[in-house]
Amino acid sequence: MNVKVIDYNLIDTQTVSAITGLSGETLKNWRHRKIGPPFQKLGSRCLYRDDLLHKWIEKCSVNTCEM
């Protein structure tokens, strides 16, 4: 049998909170409302793939004009 291994770096809500500056409660609220960074639900744990978190952060960028 050929098994494909995918190496995801999963991070917890506390780490996402430290990276983004958003509170864990805000992230929990956003998960419930299906907004914010994409997450994975594994059992009772909510985890975030670091690659998708960084893409989400990039999508939130606001371009401004240089003066």
N, C-alpha and C positions, 0 to 999 in steps of 0.2 A: 504494500500500500504506500502511495506517495502522499505525504502530509506536507501541506504548505504552512510554514510558520510565519506569522505576522508579528513584528515586534512593535507594539504600541507602548509609548511611555504614558502611563495613566497617572494622573495627579488628583489628589483629593480636594474637597471644597476649601479647606483651610489654606492650602497652598495656592489655589486659584485666588482666594481672597487676598493673600499677601502679594501676588503678582499684579492683580488688577486694582487693588485698593477698594474693592467692593466688599461689603460685609457678607459674612456667611448667610445671614438672614435674607439679604437682598438676592443672593444667588439662589437660595431655596425658593423664595417668592417667584423669581423669574422661571425656575424650572417648572413650578406649578402652572405658571401662565404660558409656558412654552415659548419664552423669549430668552435672550441672552446667549451665552456661549453653548454650543452643543455639548451634551453629556451622555455618558453611558450608564445605564442602570444595571448593576451586577448584584443580584440579590437585593439587599436593602441598602447597598452602597451606591452613591452617585459619584462617578469618577469622570474626569475630563481628559481627553487625549490632548497631549501638549501641542501636537501639530495643528489640530483644529482650533485650539484656544488661540494660538498665535495668528492663524488666518482670520479668526473672528476679530481679534484686536486690530489687525490691519484693515479690515472692512470698516471699522469704526473711525478710521482716520478722517479728519476734516482738513481738506486742502485750503490753505489761505493764500492770499496774494502777498508777495514780497513787496516791500516799499523801497 
